[in-house]
Amino acid sequence: MKQWDRFARWIDLKKIAVITIGIYIITMLPLWYLAFFARPSGDDYGYSGATHRIWLATHSLLQVLKTSLETTKSMCMTWNGDWFTVFIFTLMPEAFITYSFWIVPVTMSLLMMISYYCLAKEVLVNRLKLEKYQSAMIVALVLMLSFQFIPSTAIAMYWYVGTIHYILPHIVAMFALTALSKFERTGRIKYIWLSVPAAIMMGGSSYFSVLLVLMIYVLTMLCWGRKNRKLFWTGVPLTAGIAATVIQVIMPGNAARAAEEGSHLTLSGSMIVYTIIRSLVQAVQTIGTYFTDKTFIFLAFIVIAILTWECLNGRQMEFQFPHPIIFTILMYGFFSAMFAPEIYAAVEVSLGPASMQYLTFILTGTATIVYWEGWIQFRRRKDAGMKKDDYHSRIVIPALIVCCLVVFIGRGTLLENSVFKMSTDYIRSGQAADFKRQIHSQMEILLDDSIREAHLCPINDQQGPLMHMPVTGDPGAFTNRVVAKFYGKDSVVMDESWETK
């Protein structure tokens, strides 16, 4: 028993944090490696084609900006209203530097890591008085779940239009919530002014992130506004976000796209009620699907609960964690709200919304665990429960060992759908190398200005976690047309007779 206690004390929380962060980094390595295989696809070329041509002709940033604004205006009038993300669409790195697309997945993944850590540091360190390494440990677990089981890795990292449309606003939302918490804690008005551009950016993007943040703004004002009058300053970013969202909604492009796709845009009281009810039901069904298809995340939630309990144990916390049941209902409401945009519009849910729903589930699930444990810890009698060292040796270490054994024994099932497995299988099979070679062959032709009618070699059907809309044999197909315009070709087709070497 003494040897076990000595062993348990040696594996302290700092070492567990280092191991956890190390595992997270290892799981990300194949994703970052494949960043250098990723290429623009479909809409990436379409939105940035005019910018690319102007850059090649003038190398003038002023002309590029003018062209980007013109493209944004055109798209908002004819296809979609998310004016901020459309503007960013036009600035794809590949429009300026060939073979620079790796910047997209690397930058987006790093920004997501930074935004999550900033929010966690504000809540866990500044408010709950955890150590920084403890906060980093919990963030590593949350990020690992967020990346490894997200419904679409293309949306998360590898498709420029997808990641800008969904993930960039999500990242901005994390920074906005950090600023909101800092303002409530310190009263410094600068955090309000930092929140205003964030709210505007989210308002001009996909609905998911702005909906989540605006709901939290309203809730903050209603719950704590009377006790802290300064919180009514949150009405400034709230108003800015609503105004930016209204501008997006009334853009003619939304109506044009809705008419073409048969979606629903008109305001209807009965449709609003139906959307709320259906969203609440869909959330339950989706959690059930997660439990059967992504069982690993619930095992990870147990690990988060065990480690968070030890982190909170003995902390002198000022926050009293009131009404945990109401908090749980609110977290479920936030998760359910992520289904509302697609249900109200009456369109088929794609992997973009599904990815946002999943990320919100991970965040709200983790927040619920931390809140309930904080509530229990705050109300425990000072002399109740085991000592911290006893808890570490008798609960934490044995539980972590059991979880590791469960993962090892059930790895074939638990990790089957992980992005790490998908990525490593894709690399080990040689398909990634084939894809890179085929893309290089296509690029030699596309970058050759003497070739006006480009006949390209076929691309493998399997791209693992990457995103690729292939050129087809039809020169009038969407991908063919946008690729041809981007590279200045008269036509681009896929030639089935091409023999790859």
Protein Blocks (a to p, Z undefined) as FASTA:
>chain_A
ZZmmmmmmmmcfklmmmmmmmmmmmmmmmmmmmmmmpccehjlmmmmmmmmmmmmmnopa
klmmmmmmmmmmmmmmmmpmclmlmmmmmmgfklmmghilmmmmmmmmmmmmmmmmmmmm
mmmmmmnopafklmmmmmmmmmmmmmmmgfblklmmmpmklmmmmmmmmmmmmmmmmmmm
mmmmnopaklmmmmmmmmmmmmmmcfklmmmmmmmmmmmmmmmmmmmmmlmmmmmmmmmm
mmmmmmmmmpmklmmmmmmnopafbdcfklmmmmmmmmmmmmmmmmmmmmmmmmmlmmmm
mmmmmmmmmmmgopacfbgoiakllmmmmmmmmmmmmmmmmmmnopacdfklmmmmmmmm
mmmmmmmmmmmmmmmmmmpcfkgcjdfklmmmmmmmmmmmmmmmmmmmmmmmmmmmpmkl
mmmmmmmnommmmmmmmmmmmmmmmmmmkbmbdcdddddfbgojaccddddfblkbmklm
mmmmmnopabdcddfkbccZZ
